[in-house]
Amino acid sequence: MTHKKFRLIVVGDEILSGKRQDKHMSKMIELLNERGLSLHQVEYVGDDREAITSVLKKSFATDDVVFSTGGIGSTPDDHTRQCAAAALNVPLASHPEAKELITQRINTTAEGDAEKARLSNPENVLRLKMGEFPVGSEIIPNSYNLIPGFRIKEHHFLPGFPVMAAPMMAW
């Protein structure tokens, strides 16, 4: 019987430049060890679409269980959602449950301000894009701020912020 290998992909120029320290690897090791499992490999990749897509294409070709952190937000350097779709050769689509959760988050943070809550507001249009995942994805709940990650083909995509990623990884 072959055992699944667990791998981690950490996406982000801020890790490679040293602006931020990677805290995902130590957390993943801890969570796997608690379950009698171990981390097989870690790969770091910058915020480059071609590089991320290439890493993910190779990764999707394995039977490994993979956690990817970073690049699923709404800033211009966040490409992981698009790269996962490209690597799988499937389109990105708005996930209905993700849209509902993000809308809930928008309404909560708007605190009754109708303009801030308007979904067509440019900031909210960007926020809603965080719920666009490769077709066939399921959401990973985010207890920190409701903005979900996603999983598809044994790959789990989480935010780059450890405060959000750690509980999602444990889930």
Helices and strands as residue ranges (DSSP letters): E 6-11, H 13-16, H 24-34, E 39-45, H 49-60, E 65-69, H 80-88, E 92-94, H 96-110, H 114-117, H 122-129, E 132-134, E 138-140, E 149-152, E 155-158, H 162-170
